Amino acid sequence: EVDSAYSASMAYEKEIATARDQAARDWKIDAPVERGGQGGATLQVEARDQTGRPITGLTFDGRFERPTDRRAALPVTTAEVAIGSYRGSAPAMTPTIRC
């Protein structure tokens, strides 16, 4: 479900351009998500260049989304915790009940 097919198309084109830029750099990005015991989640991003060396000084932003309610999305901003390693967390997602 989208508000505007035109806007969705433009966003998709931007994603394709971003993916092409990343492929040209030949960086390796690994971004697993770890679920916490209290319902929260942590995003861990590992960034390496084409030779396998860690990349420092980057910024990663993400969003944990709930497929059934996009209003419940939680933004995640990461911070560099070690050279080439970035981490960000979101608190427990509370259930949303609407009548």
Steps between C-alpha positions, in 0.01 A plus 500: 500500500646836395371855517634587155607263225721775357679555833542125547648474151746783569604341832556170321716668236705660779549158663623359168748789456624453858548126442699573183720750687565242771583230244749735332680555835507122559444544873378207706228592749360250748204616710348231723222584746506355851172475693519585869331310781262789575379541140755759388742451213858598418641566154871414463664623178845384390651695208807385304664634184589297190819371668317393818621787719248659742356834385485771766312829516174390337141570604225240484133562568236231496141437590332202659160468337186320599349356181144543621534861620762731350417762763669271754839523322795575728801694371846365584808721488831323535825614657845366425595273792825370348684558173254399227239380750180699558216426743156641573202379702127549520297453819235235536222541251174547680184351356272743324127452547257712302122493526 
